[in-house]
């Protein structure tokens, strides 16, 4: 059975500011991971991480780009990945949906395609990881960009 992480957050930023944080490789490196992302459908890219003495690479491919409202890409790790695999590789999809609201923007993250048997550890770990990144790290990256622009 497949599982999906779903997190919704409302931010006091415009949809364009949230979009930039999700698609600008420099900002992504601040809140998510270092990589060679480009917001182009079909673009293959990698994210690199180093955490808790473990490092690895995720292989990804852009599936959908609808600026500034929707972004989707694959997120794939191998069976030898020290952080996510725990004996089983996985291929999942990350989708961001941005909607304007009175307060600024509502961001909905959907990270789907986790095999509930093979990817249970990755699902649990990434649920907490996404929560932290969307609660603290994404807003910090946007605020840093706002200060630089001011």
C-alpha positions, 0 to 999 in steps of 0.5 A: 500500500502507498502512503503520502505525506501531506503538510499544509502551511500558510505563510505571510509571503506572496506566491511568487516569494514562496515559488522562488524559494522552491525553485531557486537553486541557491535558496533551495540549498539553504532550506532543502538541499544542495543540488543542480535543480532547474524548473524545467519539465524533464530536467534530471537533477540531484540533491546532495545531503550530509546529516548525522554523519551520513551523506548521499545523493537523491536522483530527481526529475522535474515532472511539472512546472506551473509558475507560481502555483505547482511544482512536481518532481521525482525523488529517488534513492537507492537501496544503499542510501545511508539515510533513506533506504534502510535496505530498500530503495524508493521512488516517490514524487514531491508536489508543491501547490501554492495558492494565494490567501488573504494572509499571503500564501498557502503551501501544500506539500504532497510527498507520495508513493511510499511503499508502506512495507519497504519504505516505512522508515523513510516515510516516518523520517521524511514526515518529520523532516518536511515538517521542520523544513516547512516550519522553520527553514523555508521561512528563514530562506525567504526572510533572508532573501527579503533582507538582501533585496531591501 
